[in-house]
Amino acid sequence: MRFISVLMLLLALAVSGCAGKAKSENALEGRYILALSHLANNDPTSALNVLIPVVEANPRKVEYQEALAYAFFLKKAYPEAERHYLKALRLSTDGSQSAQIENNLGSLYLEMRRWDEALVHFRSAASSLVFQTPEVALSGIGTVYLQRGQYIEAVEAYRDALRRNPNYSPAYFKLAEAYRLLAKPELAVETYEKLMVLRPNSAQIHYQLGMTWLEMKRAKEAKQAFEAVLKYGSGTELGDRASENLRLLK
């Protein structure tokens, strides 16, 4: 009977411990979700205040490490972001999640101008069969080449990204930039016009198109593009620059 009483007590303590642990994990998850809302609102400082104790409480949760790394990234605290992304990558056992972390590391190293490391991680993400957005990593590869002045390689990477996803507008925008740097304004115009099908109300795209028309000494087309900038971006810095360009074109 004494053995049974002790056993019942141990079982009760175990159940209580599990309940307490579950409650603690739920509290951490709630704090994590709160941090995500801060990140969504572009408030990395508040996110850091929430996430640092969450990660200290459970340092082996991949999602917590990744979120903390992203908050540090937004604060431009790049060494701290690198440390937590690498920790998340070591902990991850899910292929899709690992590929996303690789892509994030590529973006981090791109900001840090560590081109070779950025390429390693972007390529790893792009080659993953389970990464759902390889066009993002391929565009990252293109941007590394663009920054290095390897414009032909950049074009190939952006075109590869668009083969994977013909609706990925950032790749069109950067591809047009690469064409302009290669002194191929006609191809840049063609690319901007494709992009405008996806984003017809973008003042930025119309502005860059106008600047490309200026490079080609096509004043009439440039004027139309800058007028579109005023239509979609009146009162902005781009709008002011477009107004000045229109004044000069008169």
ZIQUICOR-V844339 format. One record per backbone hydrogen bond with DSSP energy under -1.0 kcal/mol. CO is the residue of the C=O (numbers start at 1). NH is the residue of the N-H. If there is no record, write none. Layout:
co={CO,CO}
nh={NH,NH}
This chain:
co={1,2,3,4,5,6,7,8,9,10,11,12,13,14,15,16,17,18,19,20,21,22,23,24,25,26,27,28,29,30,31,32,33,34,35,36,37,38,39,43,44,45,46,47,48,50,51,52,53,54,58,61,62,63,64,65,66,67,68,69,70,71,72,73,76,77,78,79,80,81,82,83,84,85,86,87,88,94,95,96,97,98,99,100,101,102,103,104,105,106,107,108,109,110,113,114,115,116,117,118,119,120,121,122,123,125,133,134,135,136,137,138,139,140,141,142,143,144,145,146,149,150,151,152,153,154,155,156,157,158,159,160,161,165,167,169,170,171,172,173,174,175,176,177,178,179,180,184,185,186,187,188,189,190,191,192,195,199,202,203,204,205,206,207,208,209,210,211,212,213,214,218,219,220,221,222,223,224,225,226,227,228,229,233,236,237,238,239,240,241,242,243,244,245}
nh={5,6,7,8,9,10,11,12,13,14,15,16,17,18,19,20,21,22,23,24,25,26,27,28,29,30,31,32,33,34,35,36,37,38,39,40,41,43,42,47,48,49,50,51,52,54,55,56,57,58,61,65,66,67,68,69,70,71,72,73,74,75,77,76,78,81,82,83,84,85,86,87,88,89,90,91,92,98,99,100,101,102,103,104,105,106,107,108,109,110,111,112,114,113,115,118,119,120,121,122,123,124,125,126,127,128,136,138,139,140,141,142,143,144,145,146,147,148,150,149,151,154,155,156,157,158,159,160,161,162,163,164,165,168,169,173,174,175,176,177,178,179,180,181,182,184,183,188,189,190,191,192,193,194,195,196,199,202,206,207,208,209,210,211,212,213,214,215,216,218,217,222,223,224,225,226,227,228,229,230,231,232,233,236,240,241,242,243,244,245,246,247,248,249}
